[in-house]
């Protein structure tokens, strides 16, 4: 799991806590900072003993930060969670178990619950069931602007990291 961030002090503790609270035994959690000038780095200092890697260096944007973070992981399942997002309780266990039961599945994504700065729900993004044909002309997989391919042999969890309990599955 990688969290890319830049000047994210206002949200980062909730994000990191939501991931660490998963108590997922195989978690490799990396925070890749883009050179923050706010309190982000001092906040991360309080978590260093529970993170697989923390780095702060100027980057060209979120995609580069995510790729740099993944370079410090070795797990089979790859995912990222932005510094202003949260994981729902049990998300990592659910996804890990699902991938274990369904080795033919390569990608998992989910619905979203949209929250505001006060952590109050302000909306939901409900996705249609997975359909390969529809995805060839309509991109409804929830994500922010990012790019990059997963290395061969890896599996990808996209936006199951948002407040969701009901993922859609794709191959």
GIDA-V12958 format. One record per residue. N is the residue number from 1. RES is the residue in one letter. SS is DSSP state (H for helix, E for strand, - for the rest). PHI is phi in degrees with one decimal (999 if undefined). D_LAST is the distance of its C-alpha to the last C-alpha in Angstrom with 1 decimal. Layout:
n:N res:RES ss:SS phi:PHI d_last:D_LAST
n:N res:RES ss:SS phi:PHI d_last:D_LAST
This chain:
n:1 res:X ss:- phi:999 d_last:20.4
n:2 res:X ss:E phi:-124.0 d_last:22.2
n:3 res:X ss:E phi:-115.8 d_last:24.4
n:4 res:X ss:E phi:-83.0 d_last:25.8
n:5 res:X ss:E phi:-152.4 d_last:29.2
n:6 res:X ss:- phi:-156.7 d_last:32.4
n:7 res:X ss:- phi:48.5 d_last:35.4
n:8 res:X ss:- phi:-110.5 d_last:33.4
n:9 res:X ss:H phi:-54.7 d_last:36.1
n:10 res:X ss:H phi:-68.2 d_last:36.1
n:11 res:X ss:H phi:-120.6 d_last:32.6
n:12 res:X ss:H phi:-54.2 d_last:31.6
n:13 res:X ss:H phi:-58.7 d_last:33.3
n:14 res:X ss:H phi:-65.3 d_last:31.3
n:15 res:X ss:H phi:-64.0 d_last:28.0
n:16 res:X ss:H phi:-60.5 d_last:28.9
n:17 res:X ss:H phi:-61.5 d_last:30.4
n:18 res:X ss:H phi:-66.6 d_last:27.3
n:19 res:X ss:H phi:-79.7 d_last:25.2
n:20 res:X ss:H phi:-65.5 d_last:28.0
n:21 res:X ss:- phi:-67.2 d_last:28.7
n:22 res:X ss:- phi:-63.4 d_last:25.4
n:23 res:X ss:- phi:50.7 d_last:27.1
n:24 res:X ss:- phi:-78.7 d_last:23.9
n:25 res:X ss:- phi:-65.8 d_last:25.4
n:26 res:X ss:- phi:-99.6 d_last:23.1
n:27 res:X ss:- phi:-69.7 d_last:23.1
n:28 res:X ss:- phi:-115.5 d_last:24.0
n:29 res:X ss:- phi:-107.4 d_last:24.9
n:30 res:X ss:E phi:-119.6 d_last:26.1
n:31 res:X ss:E phi:-113.6 d_last:27.9
n:32 res:X ss:E phi:-112.5 d_last:28.4
n:33 res:X ss:E phi:-94.6 d_last:31.2
n:34 res:X ss:- phi:-93.5 d_last:32.3
n:35 res:X ss:- phi:99.0 d_last:36.0
n:36 res:X ss:- phi:-58.1 d_last:36.8
n:37 res:X ss:- phi:-115.2 d_last:40.5
n:38 res:X ss:- phi:-96.2 d_last:40.3
n:39 res:X ss:- phi:-86.5 d_last:40.2
n:40 res:X ss:H phi:-53.5 d_last:36.6
n:41 res:X ss:H phi:-67.1 d_last:37.7
n:42 res:X ss:H phi:-69.2 d_last:40.2
n:43 res:X ss:H phi:-64.6 d_last:37.7
n:44 res:X ss:H phi:-64.1 d_last:35.3
n:45 res:X ss:H phi:-56.1 d_last:38.3
n:46 res:X ss:- phi:-72.1 d_last:38.4
n:47 res:X ss:- phi:-113.0 d_last:34.9
n:48 res:X ss:H phi:-52.2 d_last:35.1
n:49 res:X ss:H phi:-71.6 d_last:35.6
n:50 res:X ss:H phi:-111.1 d_last:32.3
n:51 res:X ss:- phi:-108.7 d_last:30.2
n:52 res:X ss:- phi:-70.4 d_last:28.9
n:53 res:X ss:E phi:-164.2 d_last:30.0
n:54 res:X ss:E phi:-133.2 d_last:31.6
n:55 res:X ss:E phi:-142.7 d_last:32.5
n:56 res:X ss:E phi:-132.5 d_last:34.3
n:57 res:X ss:- phi:-156.8 d_last:34.6
n:58 res:X ss:- phi:-57.4 d_last:34.6
n:59 res:X ss:- phi:-135.5 d_last:31.4
n:60 res:X ss:- phi:-92.9 d_last:30.4
n:61 res:X ss:- phi:140.2 d_last:28.1
n:62 res:X ss:H phi:-60.0 d_last:25.1
n:63 res:X ss:H phi:-59.9 d_last:22.7
n:64 res:X ss:H phi:-66.4 d_last:25.3
n:65 res:X ss:H phi:-61.8 d_last:25.9
n:66 res:X ss:H phi:-63.4 d_last:22.3
n:67 res:X ss:H phi:-62.9 d_last:22.1
n:68 res:X ss:H phi:-61.7 d_last:25.5
n:69 res:X ss:H phi:-63.0 d_last:24.4
n:70 res:X ss:H phi:-62.1 d_last:21.4
n:71 res:X ss:- phi:-63.1 d_last:24.0
n:72 res:X ss:- phi:-104.4 d_last:25.6
n:73 res:X ss:- phi:-119.8 d_last:22.7
n:74 res:X ss:- phi:-134.1 d_last:21.6
n:75 res:X ss:- phi:-70.8 d_last:19.0
n:76 res:X ss:- phi:-77.5 d_last:15.5
n:77 res:X ss:E phi:-99.8 d_last:14.0
n:78 res:X ss:E phi:-112.8 d_last:15.0
n:79 res:X ss:E phi:-157.1 d_last:15.9
n:80 res:X ss:E phi:-132.4 d_last:18.8
n:81 res:X ss:- phi:-134.6 d_last:21.1
n:82 res:X ss:- phi:-63.9 d_last:23.8
n:83 res:X ss:- phi:-69.8 d_last:27.3
n:84 res:X ss:- phi:-118.5 d_last:27.9
n:85 res:X ss:- phi:-116.2 d_last:25.0
n:86 res:X ss:- phi:-132.7 d_last:24.9
n:87 res:X ss:- phi:-95.4 d_last:22.6
n:88 res:X ss:- phi:-73.7 d_last:23.2
n:89 res:X ss:- phi:-55.9 d_last:24.8
n:90 res:X ss:- phi:82.9 d_last:22.5
n:91 res:X ss:H phi:-60.0 d_last:19.3
n:92 res:X ss:H phi:-65.9 d_last:18.9
n:93 res:X ss:H phi:-64.3 d_last:19.7
n:94 res:X ss:H phi:-61.5 d_last:17.3
n:95 res:X ss:H phi:-66.9 d_last:14.3
n:96 res:X ss:H phi:-59.0 d_last:15.6
n:97 res:X ss:H phi:-66.7 d_last:16.2
n:98 res:X ss:H phi:-64.4 d_last:12.9
n:99 res:X ss:H phi:-61.0 d_last:11.2
n:100 res:X ss:H phi:-64.1 d_last:14.2
n:101 res:X ss:H phi:-78.5 d_last:13.8
n:102 res:X ss:- phi:-130.7 d_last:10.1
n:103 res:X ss:- phi:-64.9 d_last:9.8
n:104 res:X ss:- phi:-79.0 d_last:6.9
n:105 res:X ss:- phi:-87.3 d_last:4.7
n:106 res:X ss:- phi:-109.8 d_last:4.9
n:107 res:X ss:E phi:-135.5 d_last:5.9
n:108 res:X ss:E phi:-129.3 d_last:8.3
n:109 res:X ss:E phi:-142.7 d_last:11.0
n:110 res:X ss:E phi:-147.5 d_last:14.0
n:111 res:X ss:- phi:-69.5 d_last:17.2
n:112 res:X ss:E phi:-131.9 d_last:20.2
n:113 res:X ss:E phi:-110.3 d_last:23.8
n:114 res:X ss:E phi:-92.7 d_last:26.0
n:115 res:X ss:E phi:-121.3 d_last:29.1
n:116 res:X ss:- phi:-99.6 d_last:32.2
n:117 res:X ss:- phi:-63.3 d_last:34.2
n:118 res:X ss:- phi:-93.2 d_last:35.9
n:119 res:X ss:- phi:69.9 d_last:32.7
n:120 res:X ss:- phi:-95.0 d_last:33.3
n:121 res:X ss:E phi:-66.3 d_last:30.6
n:122 res:X ss:E phi:-124.1 d_last:31.0
n:123 res:X ss:E phi:171.9 d_last:28.0
n:124 res:X ss:E phi:-137.8 d_last:24.5
n:125 res:X ss:E phi:-114.4 d_last:21.5
n:126 res:X ss:- phi:-98.1 d_last:19.7
n:127 res:X ss:- phi:-97.4 d_last:16.4
n:128 res:X ss:- phi:-72.2 d_last:15.5
n:129 res:X ss:- phi:-59.1 d_last:12.7
n:130 res:X ss:- phi:-61.3 d_last:9.3
n:131 res:X ss:- phi:-150.6 d_last:9.8
n:132 res:X ss:H phi:-55.8 d_last:8.3
n:133 res:X ss:H phi:-63.7 d_last:12.0
n:134 res:X ss:H phi:-65.0 d_last:13.4
n:135 res:X ss:H phi:-64.5 d_last:11.5
n:136 res:X ss:- phi:-72.1 d_last:13.1
n:137 res:X ss:- phi:-128.6 d_last:16.4
n:138 res:X ss:- phi:-137.0 d_last:16.3
n:139 res:X ss:- phi:-93.3 d_last:14.9
n:140 res:X ss:- phi:-107.2 d_last:15.1
n:141 res:X ss:- phi:-69.9 d_last:13.1
n:142 res:X ss:- phi:-69.9 d_last:16.1
n:143 res:X ss:- phi:-164.1 d_last:17.3
n:144 res:X ss:- phi:-98.3 d_last:20.5
n:145 res:X ss:- phi:-61.7 d_last:21.4
n:146 res:X ss:- phi:-159.6 d_last:19.9
n:147 res:X ss:- phi:-147.9 d_last:18.5
n:148 res:X ss:- phi:126.4 d_last:17.5
n:149 res:X ss:- phi:-98.7 d_last:14.8
n:150 res:X ss:- phi:-74.6 d_last:13.6
n:151 res:X ss:- phi:-60.7 d_last:15.6
n:152 res:X ss:- phi:-54.8 d_last:14.2
n:153 res:X ss:- phi:84.4 d_last:13.2
n:154 res:X ss:- phi:-98.4 d_last:12.5
n:155 res:X ss:E phi:-118.1 d_last:9.8
n:156 res:X ss:E phi:-128.0 d_last:10.2
n:157 res:X ss:E phi:-113.4 d_last:11.4
n:158 res:X ss:E phi:-114.0 d_last:12.5
n:159 res:X ss:- phi:60.7 d_last:15.4
n:160 res:X ss:- phi:-70.1 d_last:15.1
n:161 res:X ss:- phi:-80.3 d_last:18.3
n:162 res:X ss:- phi:-82.9 d_last:20.1
n:163 res:X ss:- phi:-64.4 d_last:22.2
n:164 res:X ss:- phi:-148.2 d_last:19.7
n:165 res:X ss:- phi:-126.0 d_last:19.4
n:166 res:X ss:- phi:-135.5 d_last:16.7
n:167 res:X ss:E phi:-78.1 d_last:13.2
n:168 res:X ss:E phi:-100.7 d_last:10.5
n:169 res:X ss:E phi:-113.6 d_last:7.1
n:170 res:X ss:E phi:-136.9 d_last:3.8
n:171 res:X ss:- phi:-112.1 d_last:0.0
